[in-house]
Amino acid sequence: MLKRFLALAMAGTMALTMVGCGGSGAENDAAADDGSDVIKIGGIGPLTGDAASYGVSTKNGAEIAVQEINEAGGVEGKQLELLFEDDECDEQKSVNAYSTLMDQGINVLVGSVTSACSIAVSGESSQDGILQITPSGSAKECTATPNAFRICFTDPLQGQVMAEYIQQQGLSKAAVIYNNGDEYSKGIHDAFVAKFTEAGGEIVADESFTSGDVDFKTQLTKIKGSEADCLFLPFYYTEVAYVSEQAASLGLTLPMFGCDGWDGVIKQLNGDTTNIEGGTFLTPFVPTDPDEKIQAFVKKYNEKYGADPDQFAADGYDAIYAIKLAVEQTGGDLSNEALIDAMTKITLSGLTGDMTFDANGEPNKSAKVAVIENGAYTAKS
Amino acid sequence: MKNKKNIIYAAIAIIVYLLIFTLVETGTASRQLQNLIVPVLVNIMLAVSLNLIVGFLGELTLGHAGFMSVGAYAGCLFTVNCHLPAVIELPIAFVIGGLTAAVFGFIIGIPALRLKGDYLAIVTLGFGEIIRSILNSLDIVGGSGGLKGIDKSSNYTVAYVLTIITLIVISNIIRSCHGRSIKAIRDNVIAAESVGVNVVYYKMFAFVLSAFFAGVAGVLYGQNLGIIKPATFDFNKSIEILVMVVLGGMGNIRGSIIAAIILTLLPELLRDLADYRMLFYALALILMMLFSSNPTLVEFRQRLFTRKKGGK
């Protein structure tokens, strides 16, 4: 008799599946109609799970951009609509989210927020030929397909830029600590070391740790014994907070440099930045930047979501404006080829800098540097 | 009698395939559902193979994602580095993935199977985490960024065939004398030993076989997605598979299939609920669990069915 129950359950599942088919099928047909006056922008990112803060920020930033554009009358007479799906930072779910969005008939895709998910999605999106702009997927392969563009810097580029910047400060003996188990950290580290030595500098200490470590005294003691004149820390703010405190307790007072993962370190240190005073890091976005556009965005974001925006929000915002410019460039033509072609012709003056895009999907934009001074980030160009 | 049953199963398998085929090829199924076919089949393979250990052998392991990752990396590494036509490449990749996972199953099995219950669970959990850490720091497989650039050469037909093979092999083994020995160990080790069942051998047999299919499922997962990263195969993945087995019923293959289908489809079909999606998913899980195990409800269900039986 159990069999009968199972058969029933099976039938139920099947019915459910069929209903699902019918519903989405209809939506598909509606979306195929090109005469609609809405441009549907799909977004994918982690809204739940460990990486949720990235996805939520991106979504919020993108929503503000969409709202602004719609209030100003839309693009080429069309309103924008943002459909954002959760991927839990899982590649399979990211691809699932992508197909759900395709069922809803999106014209362009903003996503995914994280690197691996973005790569998985571009495997699918390149077959559809749809324009994909990842706001913050920094791995090199994110733009490997011809339809994919990105807003943020790549990991190696950050390492190269920081290597040049540090040498411009007249420092030539660097000590490096990096996270061996994190692609982002490792990518920056490798490029930094290559560029720094190539330009005549010397890496006097090269130490590593793995995700989850909280004690860096061994690495720092070694560095203290070396002749280093600066410290490069390419990893996320949680560990940066530990390193800065432990370095101070060991009496290590070298100037510290880092990458955009530092964003958030002041909050992590509860606002007490004595140990990291003067720390300099590469970042696409500083909320305290006096720039008019940035201040207007920060104000809007604060009103709407009650928090200061981070770089992910700025990346999401810029991605939407890149789409707006691309649509204007094509004169309202929403075909994939036209949009992708238009991307290489636009010049976006965004929150994360003025940028153009090359045919490989990479942004050309100048790096911004932020310095930690008196408990706040200060933009420095 | 037995033949008749087999024919029915074969017929069901063919009908389901034809259904999928027509839905996909005519474009009736939405993009979302077409995309979910392979993940569902992967999860069925994982759940059914884990059921062999958890349900039939009666041992709790939490390292199934570990075996899956070993297989996925071995198989996908092969396809990334060898550029043979897909027809030749894929079957070899599946075999490589399965065998590598089986070898790991054997190696882990030697010390682990001397342990029982919670201890085995802890050891296998540790195994999964060790594998993940190693993969994270191995540059040859892309480290923490994952193995990229895998040819996406699998499709739902390949996945379906593999799933059917898994189901045939596992259900036949369970019905064979090997399967009876495995179940005897679960029910009473001492009794099984006293009638001459080689406990160590059969435990290992179940463990290796289960690992093999987890490995094959892993290759399928990687080939379908084009990228695999170590973080995917964490402890949560093992738990996810275990939930499918427990929800479907220990030692119940059909149950595992249904649970795998429902648990893969449910979070996707709930996407319309936006922010409340995970809340409803969790609620649905609790309700299903209650429905399948609460004594009052089970009794109610049984009464319902026995009455029907009486009427017939």
Interface residues (C-beta under 8 A of the other chain):
Chain A: M1 L2 R4 F5 L6 A9 M10 T13 L16 T17 G20 C21 G23 S24 G25 N28 L47 T48 E85 D86 D90 E91 Q92 K93 V95 N96 A97 Y98 S99 T100 M102 D103 S115 A116 I119 A120 G123 E124 A139 E141 N180 G181 D182 E183 K186 G187 T210
Chain B: L23 T28 A29 S30 R31 Q32 L33 Q34 N35 L36 P39 S133 N136 S137 G143 S144 G145 G146 K148 G149 K152 Y221 L225 G226 I227 I228 K229 A231 T232 R254 G255 I258 I261 I262 L265 P267 E268 L269 R271 D275 R277 M278 R301 F305 T306 K308 K309
